[in-house]
Amino acid sequence: MKLKSIAASKIRQILGVDRLRADIDRLKLEVQCSYENHFLNSISGVIHVVANAGQERDLYDGYGLRVLWIEPAPEVFRRLQSSIANYKRQQCIQALITDVDNREYDFHLANNDGQSSSILEFKGHKDLWPEIGYLNSITLKGRTLPSLLDEHNINPAHFEALVMDTQGSELLVLKGADSILNNFRFISTEVADFESYAGCCTVDEIDSFLKIRNFRRHSCRRDARMKDGGAYYTITYQNVA
């Protein structure tokens, strides 16, 4: 049986089967990502919470979008300011977006350039990425999205999409923004179907919350998967009201 397995492996190498499968998987992912971003064609502006260093700035700029980036971590925010300095239609605000105003949170800063920073403690996240940990924590006051926009005299009607990557607190962002959710035609979020962070929201909770508010799934991509089957997704919802 071992010889048969070795022979089969050699045949696949000769025929290039493994390489072909890898190419097919790559093309599938490219097509999927293209479809997921297709909604950007039909909007004029995006609010992106949390921004990190604004990695999607070129993507948004390519669509000619007005962008409001929101990033809570002070040091990361400074990098964000620098990275979007030459993008005239993009601006940023330093703030922690949650479901209530002025509540204090311990915001934990992660060692992967802040990408996994959160107000929540790690849980299943460590099984996927054991090398990622918290360096330290800072105290930040939360703001609801409507309050922040009002404070900065920003009209939510100028932004037809909400993008979130808040590491487990996405449902808090949505609850705090409930009064303006109808302004958005699309809501896109990273979310897990397991307890990635202690007490975090899950796919089912996001689905249920948005379904009541007339949002339905537009696209769904699996980004990472645990051995036991739990997974991270990027899901985009469309307002069908």
For each residue, the residues with C-beta under 8 A, 3 or more apart:
1: 4 5
2: 5 6
3: 6 7
4: 1 7 8
5: 1 2 8 9
6: 2 3 9 10
7: 3 4 10 11
8: 4 5 11 12
9: 5 6 12 13
10: 6 7 13 14
11: 7 8 14 15 17
12: 8 9 15 16 17 18
13: 9 10 16 17 18
14: 10 11
15: 11 12
16: 12 13 19 20
17: 11 12 13 20 21
18: 12 13 21 22
19: 16 22 23
20: 16 17 23 24
21: 17 18 24 25
22: 18 19 25 26
23: 19 20 26 27
24: 20 21 27 28
25: 21 22 28 29
26: 22 23 29 30
27: 23 24 30 31
28: 24 25 31 32
29: 25 26 32 33
30: 26 27 33 34
31: 27 28 34 35
32: 28 29 35 36 219 221
33: 29 30 36 37 221
34: 30 31 37 38
35: 31 32 38 219
36: 32 33 39 188 219 221 234 236
37: 33 34 40 59
38: 34 35 41
39: 36 42 43 161 185 186 188 218 236 238
40: 37 43 46 59 60 63 65 161
41: 38 63
42: 39 185
43: 39 40 46 65 160 161 185 186
44: 65 66 158 159 160
45: 65 66 67 68 158 159 160 161
46: 40 43 60 65 66 67 68 159 160 161 162 163
47: 67 68 70 145 156 159 161 162 163
48: 51 54 56 67 68 69 70 163 164 165
49: 70 97 145 162 163 164 165 166 173
50: 70 71 72 97 117 164 165 166 167
51: 48 54 69 70 71 76 77 80 92
52: 55 71 76 80 113 114 115 165
53: 76 79 80 83 113
54: 48 51 57 69 80 83 84 90 92
55: 52
56: 48 59 60 163
57: 54 60 61 67 83 84 87 90
58: 61 62
59: 37 40 56 62 63
60: 40 46 56 57 63 65 67 90
61: 57 58 64 65 87 89 90
62: 58 59
63: 40 41 59 60
64: 61 89
65: 40 43 44 45 46 60 61 89
66: 44 45 46 89 90 158 159
67: 45 46 47 48 57 60 84 87 89 90 91
68: 45 46 47 48 90 91 92 93 154 159
69: 48 51 54 80 84 90 91 92 93
70: 47 48 49 50 51 92 93 94 95 97 148
71: 50 51 52 76 77 80 92 93 94 95
72: 50 77 94 95 96 97 107 117 140
73: 76 77 107 109 114 117 138
74: 77 78 94 138
75: 78 79 114
76: 51 52 53 71 73 79 80 113 114 117
77: 51 71 72 73 74 80 81 92 94
78: 74 75 81 82
79: 53 75 76 82 83
80: 51 52 53 54 69 71 76 77 83 84 92
81: 77 78 84 85 92
82: 78 79 85
83: 53 54 57 79 80
84: 54 57 67 69 80 81 87 90 91 92
85: 81 82
86:
87: 57 61 67 84 90
88:
89: 61 64 65 66 67
90: 54 57 60 61 66 67 68 69 84 87
91: 67 68 69 84
92: 51 54 68 69 70 71 77 80 81 84
93: 68 69 70 71 148 152
94: 70 71 72 74 77
95: 70 71 72 143 148
96: 72 105 107 119 140 141 142 143
97: 49 50 70 72 142 143 144 145 148 166 172 173 176 177
98: 103 105 119 142 143 144 169 172 173 176
99: 142 144 172 173 175 176
100: 103 142 144 176
101: 141 142 143 144 147
102: 141 142 143
103: 98 100 141 142
104: 139 140 141 142
105: 96 98 119 139 140 141 142
106: 119 137 138 139
107: 72 73 96 117 118 119 137 138 139 140
108: 117 118 119 120 121 134 136 137
109: 73 114 117 134 135 136 137 138
110: 113 114 115 116 117 118 132 133 134 135
111: 132 133 134 135
112: 115 116 129 132
113: 52 53 76 110
114: 52 73 75 76 109 110 117
115: 52 110 112
116: 110 112 122 125 129 132 167
117: 50 72 73 76 107 108 109 110 114 134 167
118: 107 108 110 121 166 167 168 169 197
119: 96 98 105 106 107 108 168 169
120: 108 167 168 169 197 198 199 200
121: 108 118 197 198
122: 116 125 126 132 133 134 196 197 198
123: 126 195 196 197 198 200
124: 127 128 192 194 195 196 226 230
125: 116 122 128 129 132 196 197
126: 122 123 129 130 132
127: 124 130 226 227
128: 124 125 196 224 226 232
129: 112 116 125 126 132
130: 126 127
131:
132: 110 111 112 116 122 125 126 129
133: 110 111 122
134: 108 109 110 111 117 122 137
135: 109 110 111
136: 108 109
137: 106 107 108 109 134
138: 73 74 106 107 109
139: 104 105 106 107
140: 72 96 104 105 107
141: 96 101 102 103 104 105
142: 96 97 98 99 100 101 102 103 104 105 176
143: 95 96 97 98 101 102 147 148 151
144: 97 98 99 100 101 147 148 176 177
145: 47 49 97 148 149 156 173 176 177 180
146: 149 150 156 176 177 179 180
147: 101 143 144 150 151
148: 70 93 95 97 143 144 145 151 152
149: 145 146 152 154 155 156 180
150: 146 147 153 154
151: 143 147 148
152: 93 148 149
153: 150
154: 68 149 150 158
155: 149 158
156: 47 145 146 149 159 180 183
157: 183
158: 44 45 66 154 155
159: 44 45 46 47 66 68 156 162 183 184
160: 43 44 45 46 183 184 185 186
161: 39 40 43 45 46 47 184 185 186 187 188
162: 46 47 49 159 177 181 184 186 187 188
163: 46 47 48 49 56 187 188 189
164: 48 49 50 170 173 174 187 188 189 190
165: 48 49 50 52 189 190
166: 49 50 97 118 169 170 172 173
167: 50 116 117 118 120 196 197 200
168: 118 119 120 192 196 197 199 200 201
169: 98 118 119 120 166 172 173 200 201
170: 164 166 173 174 189 190 191 201 206
171: 174 175 201 205 206 209
172: 97 98 99 166 169 175 176 201
173: 49 97 98 99 145 164 166 169 170 176 177
174: 164 170 171 177 178 181 187 206 209 210
175: 99 171 172 178 209
176: 97 98 99 100 142 144 145 146 172 173
177: 97 144 145 146 162 173 174 180 181
178: 174 175 181 213
179: 146
180: 145 146 149 156 177 183 184
181: 162 174 177 178 184 187 213 215
182: 213 239 241
183: 156 157 159 160 180
184: 159 160 161 162 180 181 187 239
185: 39 42 43 160 161 238 239
186: 39 43 160 161 162 218 236 237 238 239
187: 161 162 163 164 174 181 184 210 215 236 237 239
188: 36 39 161 162 163 164 234 235 236 237
189: 163 164 165 170 206 234 235 237
190: 164 165 170 223 232 233 234
191: 170 201 202 203 206 232 233 235
192: 124 168 195 196 200 202 203 230 231 232 233
193: 202 203 204 230 231 233
194: 124 202 226 230 231
195: 123 124 192 198 199 200 202
196: 122 123 124 125 128 167 168 192 200 230 232
197: 118 120 121 122 123 125 167 168 200
198: 120 121 122 123 195
199: 120 168 195
200: 120 123 167 168 169 192 195 196 197
201: 168 169 170 171 172 191 205 206
202: 191 192 193 194 195 205 206
203: 191 192 193 206 207 233 235
204: 193 207 208
205: 171 201 202 208 209
206: 170 171 174 189 191 201 202 203 209 210 235
207: 203 204 210 211 217
208: 204 205 211 212
209: 171 174 175 205 206 212 213
210: 174 187 206 207 213 215 216 237
211: 207 208 214 215 216
212: 208 209
213: 178 181 182 209 210
214: 211 239 240 241
215: 181 187 210 211 237 238 239 240
216: 210 211 237 238 240
217: 207 220 235 236 237 238
218: 39 186 236 237 238
219: 32 35 36 235 236
220: 217 233 234 235 236
221: 32 33 36 233 234 235
222: 225 231 232 233
223: 190 231 232 233 234
224: 128 231 232
225: 222 229 230 231 232
226: 124 127 128 194 229 230 231
227: 127
228:
229: 225 226
230: 124 192 193 194 196 225 226
231: 192 193 194 222 223 224 225 226
232: 128 190 191 192 196 222 223 224 225
233: 190 191 192 193 203 220 221 222 223
234: 36 188 189 190 220 221 223
235: 188 189 191 203 206 217 219 220 221
236: 36 39 186 187 188 217 218 219 220
237: 186 187 188 189 210 215 216 217 218
238: 39 185 186 215 216 217 218
239: 182 184 185 186 187 214 215
240: 214 215 216
241: 182 214
